[in-house]
Amino acid sequence: MSLRLLIPTLILPLCCVACESPKTPANDTEEMCTEVGCDDDDEYAMFALDRSESDWQGEQGSTYTFTLSWDGGSASCVVVVPEYGSCDSGIGIAYPEDDSGDTWTSLEGVYLDTFPGPVTLTIERDGALVLEQEYIVEPVSDYPNGRDCPPECVSWSDTVDSW
């Protein structure tokens, strides 16, 4: 089979999967649902860290503690630059997709897998307070297939740029 014949063979089934719908229109004016899913960033509250790769390279050996606190709970991650950190349940560090191996080049953010309302983010470097800031975490819903079609994707994000 030539490559020219293989490409339509591969693309056609993929297009058909995206076009199929679990919802059948009840009448001619109702739209059919597609099957687009939620992004990996959905279902999390993301605190994006506004720092460049070179900012992190100057921090080699520094220990960072990222703590998120809310009414009734808190969770932390500890990271020694440039090693991968350890985190409590429910919280995590987002690394760039191209980072691999035993070390990283930058951190994209800190995320929480719940939406608890007001959250205080505390960042410490080598035990010294760097930032303490409160955020109001109000999740936003997105419907990639239309409001009448599943799934409902929920997310929230803000940029931590004052440190």
N, C-alpha and C positions, 0 to 999 in steps of 0.2 A: 504494500500500500504506500503510495507516495505521500509526502508531507502535505501536499496541497489537498489531498483527500482526507487526511487525518485531522486537520484543523477544523473543518466543518463538522466532522464526526464528534469531536470533543466539545465544540462550542454549542451546537444545537441542543444536546441534552442539558447543558448548564442553563441555557436560556429558558428551556421548558420548565426546569425545576423552579426558577425564579418567577415564572409566570403562572404557575399553578396556584390555586387558592383553596384554603380550607373553607372559605365562605362562598356560598352560591348566592347570586343575587336573587332577591325575591321578585323583583320586577326589572324592567329595562333601565330605570334611572339609578338603581342602586349599584355602587361600585363593588368589584370583587377585591378581596384582600390579597396582597402579595405575602411572601414569607420572609421578609427582611427581619433579622434578629437585632438584639441590642448590641452595642459596642462593648468592648472589654471595660471601658471606663464607666459604664452604667452600673447602678446599684452601689455606688461608693460616694462618699464625700471626700473630694480631693483638695488638698492644700498644696498648690503648685509653688515650688521653690524657685524664685527668680534669681538664679546664680549661674554664672557661666562655668564652662569646663575649667578654664584657667583659675577661677576663684577657688574651686575645689582642689586643684593641684597644689596651691599654696598652703593647703591645710593638712598635708601629709602627716599622719600620726595623731591628729587631733581626734578626740572622742566627742561625738555629738549625741545628745539625748533629745529626742523629740517626744513630747508628752501632750496628749489630747485629753482634756478633762471636761466633764459635763455633769449635770445634775444626776447623781447616782452612779457615776463611774469614771474611770480613767484608764488609759493604756499608753504604753511607751515603746519606743524603738531606740536601741543604742547602736551607733555606727562608729567604728574607728576608720577614718579615711585612709586608704581607699578600699577597705575590706567590706564585705557584705555584712549587714547588721542582723541583730536578733530582735524580734518584736513580740509583744504580748499578743494574745488572741484578739482578733478584731481590728488590728491596726497593721499597716504595712508601709514599706518604702517602695516607691515607683522608680525603677531604674530605666534608662534609655534602652530601647529594643536592641540596639547594636552593641550593648555591653555584654561581654561574655568572658568566661574564664574566672579566675579567682578574685579579680579586682574590678572596680568600676571607674568610670571617668567623670561622672556627675550624677546627681540625684534629681529626678524630675519633681518629686513631691512626696508628701505623706498622705496616706488615705485611711479612712475609717469605713468599716463596712455597715454602718448604721447612720441614721439621721436623727441625732438626739436633741436637736434644737440648738440653744446657745452652747458653743464649744470654745474653750480656751486652749490655744496652742502655745506651748512653752518650748523654747529652744535653748539648750545649754551647750556651751563648748568648754570642754575640760573642767566642768563643774561650775563655770561662771554663767550667769544669766545673759543671754544674747537677745531674746525676744519673749515677750508675753503679750499675747493679743487675743481678744475675744472676737468670735465670728458667730453670726446667726446663720445656722445651717437650715435653709429652707429648700428642700428638694424640688426639682423641676421635672415634670413628666414630659416625655416625648413619645410619640406614636409613629414609628417609622413606616407603618403600613396604613396609616390613617387612623383617626380617632375611634372609629367603630371596629377596628381590627386589632388583634393582639400582635405583639406584646406591648405592654406599657413599660417603657424604659425610664428609670428614675435616676437622676444624678444631681450633683451639686459641685461647684468648684469655685475657688477664689485663689488669687495669687498673693503669696507672701513676699512682698517686695521691699519691705522696710528693714532689712537686716543686712 
